[in-house]
Amino acid sequence: MPIYEFECEECGACFEELVTAGTTAAPCPECGAGRTRRLISAVSPPGRVPRGARVRADESRRRDREAARQDRLLESRKRRAAGERP
């Protein structure tokens, strides 16, 4: 059973409901009214989850690069604080 998004025509509340595919209306959980309409929702793109040893190695290299960059920034700030010019 899919989850559909509904809007109440009485109170304007938006809600999601798990209903059968042919259902066009569901009672409002806020006010209990039966006058609701099903909204058209955008479909989310499929998630891309990379896997494998190469991905882990890439992430490790990225962390190392970021740590080295942070170290360089820290050293640069220390030198500037001491009055040195870059």
VOVORO-285427 format. One line per 4 residues: number of its first residue (from 1); for each residue x, y, z of N, C-alpha, C. Coordinates in steps of 0.02 Angstrom, whole numbers, plus 50000, padded with zeros to 5 digits. Example, Ala and Ser with C-alpha at 12.3 -4.5 7.8 and 13.67 -1.06 7.14 Angstrom:
1> 50660 49716 50390 50615 49775 50390 50660 49835 50390 | 50642 49888 50354 50684 49947 50357 50645 50002 50394
This chain:
1> 50042 49941 50000 50000 50000 50000 50044 50062 50000 | 50030 50109 49956 50071 50170 49952 50050 50222 50003 | 50095 50268 50017 50080 50324 50060 50062 50383 50015 | 50003 50411 50025 49981 50468 49986 49977 50530 50030
5> 49983 50588 49998 49978 50651 50033 49909 50680 50020 | 49876 50703 50072 49809 50730 50067 49806 50800 50096 | 49755 50839 50075 49742 50905 50103 49668 50908 50120 | 49653 50931 50180 49584 50937 50203 49554 51001 50173
9> 49494 50995 50144 49460 51053 50115 49425 51094 50169 | 49415 51066 50228 49382 51102 50283 49431 51146 50322 | 49485 51115 50347 49531 51153 50390 49598 51169 50356 | 49612 51139 50298 49673 51154 50261 49734 51114 50284
13> 49725 51067 50330 49782 51028 50355 49807 50980 50301 | 49873 50973 50297 49904 50925 50251 49928 50866 50292 | 49918 50806 50266 49939 50746 50302 49952 50690 50253 | 49989 50640 50276 50005 50581 50236 49966 50523 50265
17> 49944 50478 50221 49905 50421 50244 49924 50360 50203 | 49929 50304 50236 49943 50240 50203 49876 50210 50184 | 49860 50210 50119 49795 50187 50094 49805 50143 50032 | 49751 50109 50013 49754 50069 49952 49759 50114 49891
21> 49783 50087 49836 49798 50127 49777 49737 50161 49747 | 49677 50134 49753 49618 50165 49723 49585 50218 49765 | 49608 50231 49825 49577 50279 49869 49590 50350 49846 | 49537 50391 49843 49545 50461 49822 49538 50509 49880
25> 49511 50486 49938 49503 50530 49996 49513 50489 50060 | 49535 50524 50112 49544 50493 50178 49521 50544 50230 | 49494 50522 50286 49470 50570 50336 49528 50610 50366 | 49514 50672 50380 49565 50717 50408 49579 50699 50480
29> 49642 50691 50500 49658 50675 50570 49649 50735 50616 | 49649 50797 50589 49642 50857 50630 49570 50870 50649 | 49526 50873 50598 49456 50891 50612 49407 50834 50600 | 49430 50779 50570 49386 50722 50558 49343 50728 50496
33> 49350 50782 50458 49309 50792 50398 49326 50740 50345 | 49276 50721 50306 49287 50673 50252 49303 50705 50186 | 49299 50772 50184 49312 50808 50122 49387 50824 50116 | 49424 50777 50090 49496 50787 50078 49511 50771 50006
37> 49566 50796 49982 49586 50780 49914 49658 50756 49914 | 49671 50709 49870 49739 50681 49864 49782 50729 49824 | 49841 50744 49848 49887 50789 49814 49935 50749 49770 | 49960 50782 49719 50011 50751 49675 50079 50769 49705
41> 50117 50719 49724 50183 50730 49754 50237 50713 49703 | 50291 50751 49707 50349 50737 49664 50383 50673 49686 | 50407 50636 49639 50442 50574 49654 50515 50590 49667 | 50542 50564 49719 50612 50577 49734 50657 50533 49691
45> 50715 50559 49670 50760 50520 49628 50790 50463 49669 | 50809 50410 49636 50840 50355 49673 50905 50377 49705 | 50916 50352 49765 50977 50370 49801 51037 50334 49771 | 51093 50368 49772 51154 50337 49745 51201 50325 49804
49> 51208 50262 49822 51250 50244 49878 51309 50204 49851 | 51367 50236 49845 51425 50199 49821 51449 50150 49873 | 51475 50095 49850 51500 50043 49895 51567 50018 49871 | 51602 49985 49915 51663 49951 49896 51725 49983 49926
53> 51781 49948 49916 51845 49969 49945 51869 50034 49915 | 51858 50044 49851 51881 50105 49819 51847 50167 49849 | 51783 50160 49863 51746 50216 49893 51774 50231 49962 | 51787 50180 50001 51815 50192 50067 51884 50224 50062
57> 51924 50204 50013 51990 50234 50004 51983 50307 49983 | 51935 50322 49939 51923 50392 49919 51903 50435 49978 | 51859 50407 50021 51838 50445 50080 51896 50456 50128 | 51939 50406 50134 51997 50413 50177 52044 50467 50151
61> 52056 50467 50085 52099 50518 50056 52068 50587 50064 | 52003 50593 50057 51968 50657 50065 51976 50682 50137 | 51969 50637 50186 51978 50657 50256 52050 50680 50268 | 52099 50645 50239 52169 50664 50247 52183 50732 50216
65> 52155 50744 50156 52164 50809 50123 52134 50865 50165 | 52074 50853 50192 52041 50904 50232 52080 50918 50296 | 52107 50866 50327 52147 50875 50388 52210 50915 50373 | 52243 50900 50317 52303 50937 50298 52286 51010 50283
69> 52229 51022 50251 52208 51091 50237 52195 51129 50301 | 52163 51097 50349 52150 51129 50413 52215 51146 50449 | 52264 51101 50444 52330 51113 50475 52364 51173 50443 | 52360 51178 50376 52391 51235 50341 52357 51300 50360
73> 52291 51300 50366 52255 51360 50386 52274 51381 50457 | 52280 51333 50501 52299 51348 50570 52368 51379 50573 | 52416 51350 50536 52484 51378 50535 52484 51448 50506 | 52446 51460 50454 52442 51526 50424 52414 51577 50473
77> 52363 51557 50510 52334 51603 50560 52383 51619 50615 | 52422 51568 50636 52472 51579 50689 52525 51628 50664 | 52548 51619 50601 52599 51664 50574 52572 51736 50569 | 52510 51743 50546 52481 51810 50541 52474 51842 50610
81> 52454 51802 50660 52447 51828 50728 52515 51851 50756 | 52569 51817 50735 52636 51834 50758 52664 51893 50719 | 52629 51916 50667 52651 51975 50630 52691 51957 50567 | 52698 51894 50551 52734 51875 50491 52690 51886 50430
85> 52722 51898 50374 52685 51905 50310 52690 51839 50273 | 52637 51820 50238 52638 51756 50201 52686 51755 50143
